Structure formats: C-alpha cells, structure tokens
Amino acid sequence: MNLLKKLSSKSFLFFNLVLVGAIFGFALACFSFFGPMAKLGKVVQAEQNQVMIPESALAVAESLQTTIQTVSSKVVPSVVEIDTVSVVQRQSQNYNGIPWEFFFGPQDNQGQNEYRSQGLGSGIIVRKDRDTYYVLTNYHVVEDVTEITVKTNDGKESSATLVGTDERKDLAMVSFKSSDSYPLAVLGNSDAVKVGDWAIAVGNPLSFMSSVTMGIISAVGRTDGPTNNINDFIQTDASINQGNSGGPLVNIRGEVIGINTWIASNSNNSGSIGIGFAIPINNTKRSIDEFINTGTISYGWLGVSLTEPDRDITQALKLDGKRGGLAAEVFIGSPADKSGIKPGDFITHVNGKEARGSSQVSLLVGDLKPGEQATFTIIRDGVSQDFTVRIEERTDAAAADSKNLWPGVYAVPLTEARRSSLKLDQNDQGVYVYQVYVESPAAVIGLLRGDLITGVNGQPVKDLASFYQVLRDKTDKELWFDIIRNSSTMETMRFKR
C-alpha cells in the first residue's frame, strides 16, 4: 500500500483524531491548573505588599499602644460607678369613677404614691482615711438623690454617703467604707494642658463599666457651659456619653487633668457627637480639701456684676482685642466699692493672671480666700491700672441683694436699630436702657427698660463711655437721670446714697 493510501485509510484518520483530542485535553488541563495559580500568586503577592509596614513605624505604634494599655490599667481601678436613686412623694387621688369626685375631688380617699428614679454616673477616688475612701464626682450626678451606691472596678458595691456639694462648679464628693485596697487617682496640672495633647476618658457610659476612650484636647478655656457653671472647660473629642459624668479625663501619663461633666449634642438622646467637656482638675483641688474638712465650699467675693461685652460695647469702650469681664454694676459697700472699682471698669487680670472672659474672672475671684488681699488690673478710659482689694466671703444673700446694686441699670450703645425703634432724631444721643434690676436704685427712681438716658445728674451723656465717666465722677451721694421716654423728655426721681 503506497503512502497516499495509508494517509487516507480509516485507521490513520482515527489515530489522528485521538491524537488531536489528547493534545487539546492536555492544553486545557494546563490552562485550568496554571491560570488560577498565576492569579493566586499575584493575589498573594498583593497581600504581602499590603502588610509590609516598616519596623520603625510598627515600633512607634506599638509603643503608643503599650502606653495606652499601661495608663488604662493604672487609672481604671481608681474609677468607680455611682448609682443613685431619687424618691419623690406625690399625692394621689381616687375618683372611684364618680363624676362629682372627678370635678371636685374626693373628700377622704387621698394618699401618697412613691416614685423612684435611678441615675448613673462616675467618680474618682482621690483620698483615703483608714477604711474611708473619698470620691470626687459631679454635683448633677448626686443632686437631690435619696440613695447612693458606689461600685468599684472589682464589682463590689458599697453604700455611699454624701460629703458635700458645690453647684457653682458642678462638683460633689461622696465617701464609702471598705477594707479592700484601691489606688488613688494621681492629679495632674490642668494649666499645662495644650490643644493637641492626647486625652483618655474613663468612666461608665450607658452602664458599660470601666470603659476607656481616647482622643485629643480640642480646646481649652471654654465657657458658656450649663447654667451658673463658672468653670473654664477643657474640650475633647474622646467619646463621652451619659454615665461618664464625674469620671476622669487623663493625659498620656495617666494623670487626671479634668472631670468629665457635659457634652454638646444635637441628638434627641444626648448621644456623643465628639464634643465633650471636662472641669480642669486645678479648679477642684481646693474644693477637695474643703469638702473633706468642712463639707462646704467658700468663695471669695469682689462685689461686682460681670457681663461679657458684645461687639457694640467693646467698640464703644475702646476694648477691641482685650479680654476680661465688664463690671457693669458694683454692689454698694462691697470689697470692690471700698477699693475704688467703679461701674464700667473692665477687669483683665487677677493677681497677674489673665482673665479670658467674665466667667474666668468669677472663677479667679471665687478661688480667692476670704480676707486675702488681691490685685485687680482694670482698664478705665483706655488706661490700665491696678487696685488692691481685700476679698470677703461670698454669700448667696449678698450676691442676690439687688437693692445694693449700683446703679442697677444695664446700659448699651444706641445703635441705628434702637434709634429707629425709639423713633429718635439723628441728633439725639445717649445710651439705651436694656435692663433695670428689681429694687435697685435705678428701679426705685423710676427708670424703665427702653428709656434713653441723655444725662446723669445734670451732666449730658452722649455715649456709653461718657455714661460710665459721669457715673464715676458725679454720683457719690445722689443719682438721677435725664431720659427720653415715648418721645417725651423727662427727669427721674432722685436717689440719695
């Protein structure tokens, strides 16, 4: 059989088909096996590239991590949970479904219902005397409570006693007895705190005991906190929630630099949005001693009514760029009055320490001891000068006695809007009466809110600066005002000191 016949034979064709199928199957198997392996190799290589972190960077990160772990283990045992119960008695009435009793009330079937409300907060152990531990916390944590229980980090519970409270600084102290040993918190120096410092918050947010959160110091010297609070707060983005109140804010060394006290939130449940505030620990150190020794806090009293001047007042008194508090009123017979401080004086320093606003002036004065002599730096008519004042003890009665508030009127510049509302001529000058304090000299002689003061004791007043100047120089024994009221010019009655 020749070659051509062999190639065209059926047996050779079958052999070729088998050979081609084997080659195709081998190629397909190789592709199926090596193709994914090649891709897998790339994935593994990519994953290896993702975890390639320089050893120097890892060392820094691990060092910080170790520091946080060490601080947490150091601070957490000195932090306690404070559980409170408030009991309120309310009168109940049983109408028995009778319409007459619904409208006029029952005659005999009346009683009392007891309502129990639970609260949660944190605190730090700051002192120990034998088997008694003293815990610093917030006033609002223990305000008007009936029962206080302290739970330590080891889970043990103890009944606690209220030692003392201070509403102005939102501070309180409770004590509990235990034979166990608990560490005391190390108090740092809040005056050394700077924006950007590490900040660690410890407490019991939402009942999650011994929680630790971390952030930085966002700002210092914040004011405008809760009502009547005179602290200059530390602001932090370390997460703070309900239950953190009274717990510590510590630095990277584990030293307490603040007492967590409130948060700014626009959510309905007052959840954290990253803006929390703490009372600087230096604001509490004297209070700790006074709580333990006397159970009460004494404050120094200067005897002025301070305001934070707005832009109009700042410009009118040439105080642009100055920080401090405006003594808009001075209490008659107060330390300020005796030393020569007058209405319109702008206080910038107390004993050489700068006051960044009216709240800090109050804080600095409050920390002065009764009987202590202090130097106040004020700006008057654009000139800075010092006054030496002997501080007295502040009492609520003296601070609220508006009968001695001189002159008892909060005057503000006459702006174009106020000029329009009073229907004044462009040539009219004076100061606008924004507020008159009840029972004060200004109220006694008939001054009203909305009046325009054009003169004091017969001396013309054209603006706020001249108003305060005349008050200082011409009102030692007598006071009256020339005013415009309802487009009519008149004179008030006279007040004699």
C-alpha positions as CSV (number, residue, x, y, z in Angstrom):
1,M,0.0,0.0,0.0
2,N,1.5,3.3,-1.0
3,L,1.8,6.3,1.3
4,L,-1.3,8.1,-0.1
5,K,-3.5,5.2,0.6
6,K,-2.1,4.8,4.1
7,L,-2.8,8.5,5.0
8,S,-6.4,8.2,3.6
9,S,-7.1,5.0,5.5
10,K,-9.8,4.9,8.2
11,S,-7.3,3.6,10.9
12,F,-5.0,6.5,10.3
13,L,-7.8,9.1,10.5
14,F,-9.0,7.6,13.8
15,F,-5.4,7.8,15.1
16,N,-5.2,11.5,14.2
17,L,-8.5,12.3,15.8
18,V,-7.3,10.6,19.0
19,L,-4.0,12.4,18.9
20,V,-5.6,15.8,18.4
21,G,-8.1,15.2,21.3
22,A,-5.3,14.2,23.6
23,I,-3.3,17.3,22.7
24,F,-6.4,19.6,23.2
25,G,-7.2,17.9,26.5
26,F,-3.7,18.3,27.8
27,A,-3.6,22.0,26.8
28,L,-7.0,22.6,28.5
29,A,-5.8,20.9,31.7
30,C,-2.6,23.0,31.8
31,F,-4.6,26.2,31.3
32,S,-7.1,25.3,34.0
33,F,-4.3,24.5,36.5
34,F,-1.7,27.1,35.9
35,G,-4.0,30.0,35.1
36,P,-5.6,30.3,38.6
37,M,-2.2,29.6,40.2
38,A,-0.8,32.5,38.3
39,K,-3.6,34.7,39.6
40,L,-3.3,33.3,43.1
41,G,0.4,34.2,43.0
42,K,-0.5,37.7,42.2
43,V,-3.1,37.9,45.0
44,V,-0.6,36.5,47.5
45,Q,2.0,39.0,46.3
46,A,-0.5,41.9,46.6
47,E,-1.5,40.8,50.1
48,Q,2.2,40.6,51.1
49,N,2.6,44.1,49.8
50,Q,-0.3,45.4,51.9
51,V,1.2,44.2,55.2
52,M,4.7,45.4,54.5
53,I,4.9,48.0,57.3
54,P,8.3,49.5,58.3
55,E,9.6,48.1,61.5
56,S,10.3,51.7,62.8
57,A,6.6,52.7,62.3
58,L,5.4,49.5,64.0
59,A,7.7,50.2,66.9
60,V,6.2,53.7,67.4
61,A,2.6,52.4,67.1
62,E,3.2,49.5,69.5
63,S,4.9,51.9,71.9
64,L,1.8,54.1,71.9
65,Q,-0.4,51.1,72.3
66,T,1.6,49.9,75.2
67,T,1.4,53.3,76.8
68,I,-2.4,53.4,76.5
69,Q,-2.7,49.9,78.0
70,T,-0.5,51.0,80.9
71,V,-2.4,54.1,81.5
72,S,-5.7,52.2,81.4
73,S,-4.6,49.6,83.8
74,K,-3.3,52.3,86.1
75,V,-6.4,54.6,86.0
76,V,-9.3,52.2,85.8
77,P,-9.0,50.8,89.4
78,S,-9.4,54.3,90.8
79,V,-12.6,54.9,88.9
80,V,-16.0,53.9,90.4
81,E,-19.5,53.7,89.2
82,I,-22.1,55.8,91.1
83,D,-25.6,54.6,91.1
84,T,-28.3,56.8,92.6
85,V,-32.0,56.6,93.4
86,S,-34.2,59.6,93.8
87,V,-37.5,59.1,95.6
88,V,-40.4,61.6,95.1
89,Q,-43.6,61.5,97.0
90,R,-46.7,62.6,95.0
91,Q,-50.2,62.9,96.2
92,S,-52.7,60.5,94.6
93,Q,-56.4,60.7,94.4
94,N,-59.0,58.0,93.8
95,Y,-62.1,59.3,92.0
96,N,-63.9,55.9,92.0
97,G,-65.4,56.7,88.7
98,I,-67.8,59.2,90.2
99,P,-68.2,62.4,88.1
100,W,-68.7,64.6,91.1
101,E,-65.3,63.5,92.6
102,F,-63.7,63.9,89.2
103,F,-64.6,67.6,89.1
104,F,-64.4,68.4,92.8
105,G,-62.0,65.8,94.2
106,P,-62.6,63.1,96.9
107,Q,-63.0,64.2,100.4
108,D,-61.5,61.2,102.3
109,N,-59.8,58.8,99.9
110,Q,-56.4,60.5,99.4
111,G,-52.9,59.1,99.7
112,Q,-49.2,59.3,98.6
113,N,-47.5,57.5,95.8
114,E,-43.8,56.9,95.8
115,Y,-41.8,57.3,92.6
116,R,-38.2,56.0,92.3
117,S,-35.9,57.3,89.6
118,Q,-32.5,55.8,89.0
119,G,-29.4,57.7,87.9
120,L,-25.9,56.8,86.8
121,G,-22.5,58.5,86.9
122,S,-18.8,58.0,87.6
123,G,-16.3,59.2,90.1
124,I,-12.6,59.0,91.0
125,I,-11.1,58.0,94.3
126,V,-8.9,61.0,95.5
127,R,-8.4,60.4,99.2
128,K,-8.3,57.7,101.8
129,D,-8.6,57.9,105.6
130,R,-8.2,54.5,107.3
131,D,-11.1,52.5,105.7
132,T,-12.9,55.5,104.3
133,Y,-12.5,56.4,100.6
134,Y,-13.4,59.8,99.2
135,V,-14.7,60.0,95.7
136,L,-14.9,63.2,93.6
137,T,-17.8,63.5,91.1
138,N,-20.2,66.0,89.6
139,Y,-22.9,67.8,91.5
140,H,-25.6,66.9,88.9
141,V,-24.8,63.2,89.4
142,V,-25.9,63.3,93.1
143,E,-28.3,66.3,93.0
144,D,-31.5,65.7,95.1
145,V,-30.8,61.9,95.4
146,T,-32.0,59.7,98.2
147,E,-29.7,56.7,97.9
148,I,-26.1,56.5,96.6
149,T,-24.2,53.2,95.8
150,V,-20.6,53.0,94.7
151,K,-19.5,50.1,92.6
152,T,-15.7,49.6,92.3
153,N,-13.9,48.1,89.4
154,D,-13.7,44.6,91.0
155,G,-17.5,44.5,91.0
156,K,-18.1,45.1,94.8
157,E,-20.8,47.5,95.9
158,S,-20.9,49.8,98.9
159,S,-23.4,52.2,100.3
160,A,-22.1,55.8,100.0
161,T,-22.6,59.0,102.0
162,L,-22.8,62.5,100.5
163,V,-19.9,64.6,101.9
164,G,-20.6,67.9,100.2
165,T,-21.7,69.6,97.0
166,D,-20.8,72.7,95.0
167,E,-23.4,73.7,92.4
168,R,-21.4,76.6,91.0
169,K,-18.5,74.3,89.9
170,D,-20.7,71.2,89.4
171,L,-18.7,69.3,91.9
172,A,-19.6,66.9,94.7
173,M,-17.9,64.4,97.0
174,V,-19.2,61.1,98.3
175,S,-17.5,58.6,100.7
176,F,-17.7,54.8,101.2
177,K,-16.1,52.4,103.6
178,S,-14.1,49.3,102.5
179,S,-11.4,47.1,103.9
180,D,-10.2,46.4,100.4
181,S,-7.3,48.4,98.9
182,Y,-8.0,50.7,96.0
183,P,-5.5,53.1,94.4
184,L,-5.9,56.8,94.5
185,A,-6.1,58.8,91.3
186,V,-3.0,60.9,90.5
187,L,-4.0,64.5,90.0
188,G,-2.1,66.4,87.2
189,N,-1.7,70.1,86.3
190,S,-4.5,71.3,84.0
191,D,-2.8,74.6,83.5
192,A,-0.2,72.7,81.4
193,V,-2.8,71.2,79.1
194,K,-2.4,72.2,75.4
195,V,-4.6,71.8,72.3
196,G,-3.5,68.6,70.6
197,D,-2.5,66.7,73.7
198,W,-3.6,63.1,74.0
199,A,-6.7,62.7,76.1
200,I,-8.2,59.5,77.6
201,A,-11.7,59.4,79.2
202,V,-12.6,56.7,81.7
203,G,-16.0,56.0,83.2
204,N,-19.2,54.1,82.9
205,P,-21.0,55.3,79.8
206,L,-24.5,53.9,79.4
207,S,-23.8,51.4,82.2
208,F,-20.8,49.9,80.4
209,M,-18.4,49.8,83.4
210,S,-14.7,50.8,83.2
211,S,-14.9,52.0,79.6
212,V,-11.8,53.7,78.1
213,T,-12.0,56.1,75.1
214,M,-9.2,58.1,73.5
215,G,-8.9,61.4,71.6
216,I,-7.1,64.7,71.8
217,I,-7.6,68.0,73.6
218,S,-9.7,70.0,71.2
219,A,-9.7,73.4,73.0
220,V,-9.1,74.9,76.4
221,G,-10.8,77.8,78.3
222,R,-14.3,77.0,77.0
223,T,-17.1,78.9,78.7
224,D,-20.9,79.1,78.3
225,G,-21.5,75.7,79.9
226,P,-24.5,74.6,81.9
227,T,-26.4,77.3,83.7
228,N,-24.5,79.0,86.6
229,N,-21.4,76.9,86.0
230,I,-18.3,79.1,86.3
231,N,-15.6,76.7,85.0
232,D,-13.4,77.3,82.0
233,F,-13.7,73.8,80.5
234,I,-11.3,71.6,78.6
235,Q,-12.8,70.4,75.3
236,T,-12.0,66.9,74.0
237,D,-13.1,64.6,71.2
238,A,-12.6,61.5,73.4
239,S,-16.1,59.9,73.4
240,I,-18.2,60.9,76.4
241,N,-21.7,59.8,77.0
242,Q,-24.3,59.6,79.8
243,G,-22.7,57.9,82.7
244,N,-19.3,59.4,82.0
245,S,-20.1,62.4,84.2
246,G,-17.8,62.6,87.2
247,G,-15.2,60.3,85.6
248,P,-11.6,61.4,84.9
249,L,-10.0,62.8,81.7
250,V,-6.4,61.8,81.9
251,N,-3.2,62.6,80.0
252,I,-0.8,60.2,78.4
253,R,1.0,59.9,81.7
254,G,-2.1,58.7,83.5
255,E,-2.6,61.9,85.5
256,V,-6.1,63.3,85.9
257,I,-6.4,66.6,84.1
258,G,-10.2,67.0,84.2
259,I,-13.5,65.8,85.4
260,N,-15.8,64.8,82.6
261,T,-19.0,66.8,83.1
262,W,-21.1,67.5,79.9
263,I,-21.4,67.1,76.2
264,A,-22.6,69.2,73.3
265,S,-25.1,67.3,71.2
266,N,-28.0,68.0,68.8
267,S,-29.4,64.4,69.1
268,N,-32.6,63.7,71.0
269,N,-30.9,61.2,73.3
270,S,-28.0,63.5,74.0
271,G,-25.5,61.0,72.5
272,S,-21.9,61.8,71.9
273,I,-21.0,63.6,68.7
274,G,-17.4,64.1,69.5
275,I,-17.6,67.3,71.6
276,G,-17.2,66.7,75.4
277,F,-16.2,69.0,78.2
278,A,-14.3,68.4,81.4
279,I,-13.7,70.6,84.5
280,P,-10.0,71.4,84.8
281,I,-8.6,69.5,87.7
282,N,-6.9,72.6,89.1
283,N,-10.4,74.0,89.6
284,T,-11.1,71.2,92.0
285,K,-8.0,70.9,94.2
286,R,-9.1,73.4,96.9
287,S,-12.6,72.0,96.8
288,I,-11.4,68.5,97.6
289,D,-9.8,69.8,100.9
290,E,-12.8,71.9,101.8
291,F,-15.2,69.0,101.1
292,I,-13.3,66.7,103.5
293,N,-12.6,69.3,106.2
294,T,-15.9,71.2,106.3
295,G,-18.3,69.7,103.8
296,T,-18.9,73.1,102.3
297,I,-17.2,75.4,99.8
298,S,-16.3,79.0,100.5
299,Y,-15.9,81.5,97.7
300,G,-14.2,84.9,97.6
301,W,-16.5,87.9,96.8
302,L,-15.5,91.0,94.9
303,G,-19.0,92.6,94.7
304,V,-19.4,93.3,91.0
305,S,-22.0,92.2,88.4
306,L,-19.9,91.0,85.4
307,T,-21.0,90.9,81.8
308,E,-19.4,89.7,78.6
309,P,-19.3,92.8,76.4
310,D,-20.6,92.3,72.9
311,R,-19.1,94.0,69.8
312,D,-21.1,97.2,70.2
313,I,-20.0,97.7,73.8
314,T,-16.4,96.7,73.0
315,Q,-16.2,99.3,70.3
316,A,-17.9,101.9,72.4
317,L,-15.4,101.5,75.3
318,K,-12.4,101.0,73.0
319,L,-11.7,97.5,74.3
320,D,-11.0,95.9,70.9
321,G,-8.6,92.9,71.3
322,K,-8.9,93.0,75.1
323,R,-10.1,90.0,77.2
324,G,-11.8,90.1,80.6
325,G,-15.1,91.0,82.2
326,L,-17.0,94.2,82.4
327,A,-18.1,95.4,85.8
328,A,-21.4,96.8,84.7
329,E,-22.6,97.2,88.3
330,V,-20.9,97.4,91.7
331,F,-22.5,96.5,95.0
332,I,-22.7,99.3,97.5
333,G,-20.4,98.6,100.4
334,S,-18.7,95.6,98.7
335,P,-14.9,95.0,98.5
336,A,-14.9,96.4,95.0
337,D,-16.8,99.6,96.2
338,K,-14.4,100.1,99.1
339,S,-11.3,99.7,96.9
340,G,-12.5,102.2,94.3
341,I,-13.6,99.9,91.4
342,K,-16.5,101.6,89.6
343,P,-19.2,100.6,87.1
344,G,-17.7,100.5,83.6
345,D,-14.3,99.2,84.7
346,F,-13.0,96.3,82.6
347,I,-11.2,93.6,84.6
348,T,-8.3,92.0,82.7
349,H,-6.1,90.3,85.4
350,V,-6.4,89.0,88.9
351,N,-3.1,88.7,90.8
352,G,-1.3,88.9,87.5
353,K,-3.3,86.1,85.9
354,E,-5.0,86.9,82.7
355,A,-8.8,86.5,82.7
356,R,-10.0,85.3,79.3
357,G,-13.6,86.3,79.9
358,S,-16.2,87.2,82.6
359,S,-16.6,83.6,83.6
360,Q,-12.9,83.3,84.3
361,V,-12.9,86.5,86.3
362,S,-15.7,84.9,88.5
363,L,-13.6,81.7,88.8
364,L,-10.4,83.5,89.8
365,V,-12.3,85.6,92.3
366,G,-14.1,82.6,93.7
367,D,-10.8,80.8,94.3
368,L,-9.5,83.7,96.5
369,K,-9.7,83.1,100.2
370,P,-11.8,85.5,102.4
371,G,-9.6,88.0,104.0
372,E,-6.9,87.7,101.3
373,Q,-5.6,90.8,99.5
374,A,-5.7,90.6,95.7
375,T,-4.6,92.9,92.9
376,F,-7.0,93.6,90.1
377,T,-5.9,95.1,86.8
378,I,-8.6,97.1,85.1
379,I,-9.0,99.3,82.0
380,R,-10.7,102.6,82.6
381,D,-11.0,105.2,79.9
382,G,-8.4,103.3,77.9
383,V,-5.9,103.3,80.7
384,S,-4.7,100.2,82.6
385,Q,-4.4,100.5,86.4
386,D,-4.2,98.2,89.4
387,F,-6.4,98.2,92.5
388,T,-5.7,96.3,95.7
389,V,-8.9,94.7,97.2
390,R,-9.4,92.8,100.4
391,I,-11.7,89.9,99.5
392,E,-14.7,88.9,101.6
393,E,-16.6,85.6,101.7
394,R,-19.4,85.3,99.2
395,T,-22.9,84.6,100.4
396,D,-25.9,83.9,98.3
397,A,-27.9,86.6,100.1
398,A,-25.3,89.3,99.4
399,A,-24.8,88.3,95.7
400,A,-28.6,88.4,95.2
401,D,-29.3,91.7,97.0
402,S,-30.1,93.9,94.1
403,K,-31.1,96.8,96.5
404,N,-27.3,97.5,96.8
405,L,-26.6,97.0,93.1
406,W,-25.2,100.4,91.8
407,P,-26.7,101.9,89.8
408,G,-28.9,99.0,88.8
409,V,-29.2,99.6,85.1
410,Y,-27.5,97.7,82.2
411,A,-27.0,100.4,79.6
412,V,-25.9,99.6,76.0
413,P,-24.9,101.8,73.0
414,L,-27.6,103.5,70.9
415,T,-27.5,101.6,67.6
416,E,-29.4,102.5,64.5
417,A,-31.9,99.7,65.0
418,R,-32.6,101.0,68.6
419,R,-32.7,104.6,67.3
420,S,-35.4,103.5,64.8
421,S,-37.4,101.6,67.3
422,L,-37.5,104.6,69.6
423,K,-38.3,107.0,66.7
424,L,-35.4,109.2,67.6
425,D,-34.0,112.1,65.7
426,Q,-30.5,111.6,64.2
427,N,-29.2,114.3,66.6
428,D,-30.4,112.5,69.7
429,Q,-27.6,111.0,71.8
430,G,-27.4,108.8,74.9
431,V,-27.5,105.2,76.0
432,Y,-30.3,102.7,75.7
433,V,-31.6,101.1,78.9
434,Y,-31.5,97.4,78.2
435,Q,-32.3,96.2,81.7
436,V,-33.3,97.6,85.1
437,Y,-32.7,95.4,88.1
438,V,-35.6,95.0,90.5
439,E,-35.3,97.1,93.8
440,S,-32.1,98.6,92.6
441,P,-31.5,102.4,92.9
442,A,-32.4,102.8,89.2
443,A,-35.6,100.9,89.7
444,V,-36.5,103.0,92.8
445,I,-36.2,106.3,90.9
446,G,-38.4,105.1,88.1
447,L,-36.1,104.1,85.3
448,L,-37.6,101.7,82.8
449,R,-36.4,99.3,80.1
450,G,-36.5,101.1,76.7
451,D,-35.7,104.5,78.1
452,L,-32.9,106.6,76.5
453,I,-30.6,108.1,79.1
454,T,-29.4,111.5,77.9
455,G,-27.9,112.8,81.1
456,V,-26.8,111.8,84.6
457,N,-27.1,114.2,87.5
458,G,-27.5,117.1,85.0
459,Q,-24.4,116.1,83.0
460,P,-25.0,115.3,79.4
461,V,-24.4,111.7,78.2
462,K,-23.7,111.2,74.5
463,D,-22.4,107.6,74.5
464,L,-21.5,104.6,76.8
465,A,-18.1,105.9,77.6
466,S,-19.3,109.2,78.8
467,F,-22.2,107.5,80.7
468,Y,-19.7,105.5,82.9
469,Q,-17.4,108.5,83.2
470,V,-20.2,110.7,84.7
471,L,-21.3,107.8,86.9
472,R,-17.8,107.6,88.4
473,D,-17.3,111.3,88.9
474,K,-20.7,112.8,89.7
475,T,-22.8,110.3,91.7
476,D,-21.1,109.9,95.0
477,K,-24.1,110.9,97.1
478,E,-27.0,111.4,94.7
479,L,-28.3,109.9,91.4
480,W,-30.9,110.9,88.8
481,F,-31.3,110.6,85.1
482,D,-32.4,112.7,82.2
483,I,-34.3,110.5,79.8
484,I,-36.4,110.3,76.7
485,R,-39.5,108.1,77.0
486,N,-42.2,107.8,74.4
487,S,-40.8,110.8,72.6
488,S,-41.1,112.9,75.7
489,T,-38.1,114.3,77.7
490,M,-38.3,114.0,81.4
491,E,-36.3,113.6,84.6
492,T,-36.4,110.7,87.1
493,M,-36.7,111.0,90.8
494,R,-33.5,111.3,92.9
495,F,-31.8,108.6,94.8
496,K,-29.6,109.5,97.8
497,R,-26.9,107.2,99.0
